[in-house]
Amino acid sequence: MGNACILAIILACGTMFPRVAVLSLLFNPEITKVLLLPVLVITSYGLLVTWLLWRKDGKKQHESGHYQPEMNPLSMRIALAFGAFYGLVVFFTHMAQFHFGDGGILTVAGLSGLSDIDAITLSVSEMSRQHLSISLAAQAILLACAANSAVKLGMGLIFAAPSTRGWLVLGLLPMALLSLAAIGLL
């Protein structure tokens, strides 16, 4: 995995944070107000690391060739899979809150963040319009983002060339830790 791939991973992870802010804005703007400062800090950090890596590697020739995705992200199969995952997250979020309270919500958020952040973002944003506290919804979203960043870091460390692992750690570990730190401040 070359520096161009590492740059793309860090940039994608950094843009995950504004994406959840926009999703929460659409469903409950009150959550976005709570998330705004952590999202700005974490996104700025991700963009800074991306810029530093791009500057370091900008003069070098990146891997060339045409990228051909293996599957269309807009296909019906992908949409149905997301719908099914979202349904499961909604179900487990409600069940976890009913049986385990706030800890159940955070547990589901951490687990769902291992693969996707959109489903938990939508779920807790909607729940916060009914009975879930804004603070807990924001904490759940940040925990999902931290879990997602940690998974990306772990996968990158497994598959990346040893020479690029430092950039992954520099980019993704602080994003996950800043997310966790923000939870403690909410």
C-alpha positions in Angstrom: 0.0 0.0 0.0 1.7 3.2 -1.2 1.5 6.7 0.2 -1.3 7.6 -2.2 -3.5 4.9 -0.6 -2.5 6.0 2.9 -3.3 9.6 1.9 -6.8 8.5 0.6 -7.5 6.5 3.8 -6.6 9.4 6.1 -8.6 11.8 4.0 -11.6 9.5 3.9 -11.5 9.0 7.7 -11.2 12.8 8.2 -14.2 13.5 6.0 -16.3 10.9 7.9 -16.7 13.5 10.7 -18.3 16.3 8.7 -20.5 13.6 7.1 -21.9 12.6 10.4 -22.4 16.3 11.3 -24.4 16.8 8.1 -26.5 13.6 8.7 -27.2 14.7 12.2 -28.1 18.2 11.0 -30.7 16.7 8.7 -32.3 14.7 11.4 -31.7 16.7 14.6 -29.8 20.0 14.4 -29.4 20.1 18.2 -26.9 17.2 17.9 -24.9 19.1 15.3 -24.5 22.0 17.7 -22.9 19.6 20.2 -20.7 17.8 17.6 -19.5 21.0 15.9 -16.4 21.7 17.9 -15.1 18.0 18.0 -15.9 17.6 14.3 -14.0 20.8 13.4 -11.0 19.9 15.5 -10.8 16.3 14.2 -11.4 17.2 10.6 -8.8 19.9 10.7 -6.3 17.5 12.2 -7.1 14.9 9.4 -6.7 17.6 6.7 -3.4 18.7 8.2 -1.9 15.2 8.2 -3.3 14.7 4.6 -1.7 17.9 3.5 1.6 17.0 5.2 1.7 13.6 3.5 0.7 15.1 0.1 3.5 17.7 0.5 6.0 15.1 1.4 5.0 12.8 -1.5 3.7 15.4 -3.9 6.7 15.4 -6.2 6.8 11.7 -6.5 5.0 9.7 -9.1 2.0 7.9 -7.7 0.8 4.6 -8.8 -0.8 5.1 -12.2 -3.5 3.2 -13.9 -7.2 3.3 -14.1 -9.2 2.4 -11.0 -12.0 0.1 -11.7 -14.3 -0.5 -8.7 -15.3 -4.0 -8.1 -18.9 -3.1 -7.4 -21.2 -0.1 -8.0 -21.8 1.6 -4.6 -25.1 2.8 -5.9 -26.4 -0.7 -6.8 -29.7 -2.0 -5.4 -27.8 -4.8 -3.6 -25.7 -2.3 -1.7 -28.8 -0.2 -0.9 -30.7 -3.2 0.4 -27.7 -4.3 2.5 -27.5 -0.9 4.1 -31.2 -0.9 4.7 -31.0 -4.3 6.4 -28.0 -3.1 8.5 -29.8 0.1 9.4 -32.8 -1.9 10.5 -30.7 -4.1 12.7 -29.0 -1.1 14.3 -32.3 0.6 15.0 -33.7 -2.6 16.5 -30.6 -3.3 18.7 -30.3 0.4 19.7 -33.9 0.4 21.0 -33.5 -3.0 22.7 -30.2 -2.1 24.2 -31.6 1.1 25.6 -34.6 -0.7 27.0 -32.6 -3.4 28.7 -29.3 -1.7 29.5 -30.0 2.1 29.4 -27.3 4.5 28.2 -24.6 1.9 28.4 -26.6 -0.2 25.9 -26.8 2.7 23.4 -23.0 3.2 23.6 -22.3 -0.5 23.3 -24.4 -0.7 20.1 -22.7 2.5 18.8 -19.3 1.1 19.4 -20.1 -2.2 17.7 -21.9 -0.7 14.7 -19.1 1.8 14.2 -16.8 -1.2 13.5 -18.3 -1.4 10.1 -20.5 1.7 9.5 -21.2 5.0 11.1 -24.2 6.2 9.1 -26.7 3.7 10.6 -26.0 4.6 14.2 -25.9 8.3 13.3 -29.3 8.1 11.7 -30.7 5.9 14.5 -29.6 8.0 17.5 -30.4 11.3 15.7 -34.0 10.1 15.2 -34.2 8.7 18.8 -33.0 12.0 20.2 -36.0 13.7 18.7 -38.2 11.5 20.8 -36.6 10.4 24.1 -32.8 10.1 23.9 -30.7 12.9 25.3 -28.8 15.1 22.8 -25.6 14.5 24.7 -25.9 10.7 24.6 -26.7 10.8 20.9 -23.6 12.9 20.3 -21.5 10.5 22.4 -22.8 7.5 20.5 -21.9 9.1 17.2 -18.4 10.0 18.4 -17.9 6.5 19.8 -18.9 5.0 16.4 -16.5 7.3 14.7 -13.7 6.3 17.1 -14.4 2.6 16.5 -14.5 3.1 12.8 -11.2 5.0 12.8 -9.6 2.2 15.0 -10.8 -0.5 12.5 -9.3 1.4 9.6 -6.1 1.8 11.5 -5.9 -1.9 12.3 -6.7 -3.0 8.8 -4.1 -0.5 7.4 -1.4 -1.7 9.8 -2.0 -5.3 8.7 -2.0 -4.5 5.0 0.3 -1.5 4.7 3.9 -1.5 3.8 6.1 -1.0 6.9 7.3 2.3 5.5 3.8 3.8 5.4 2.5 2.5 8.8 3.8 5.6 10.6 1.6 7.9 8.5 -1.4 5.7 9.3 -0.7 5.9 13.0 -0.1 9.6 12.8 -3.3 10.2 10.9 -5.8 7.7 12.4 -4.9 7.1 16.0 -5.3 10.8 17.0 -8.7 10.9 15.2 -9.9 8.0 17.3 -8.4 9.3 20.5 -9.8 12.8 19.9 -13.2 11.3 19.4 -12.9 9.5 22.7 -11.7 12.6 24.4 -14.6 14.6 23.1 -17.0 12.0 24.5 -15.5 12.7 27.9 -16.1 16.4 27.5 -19.8 16.1 26.6 
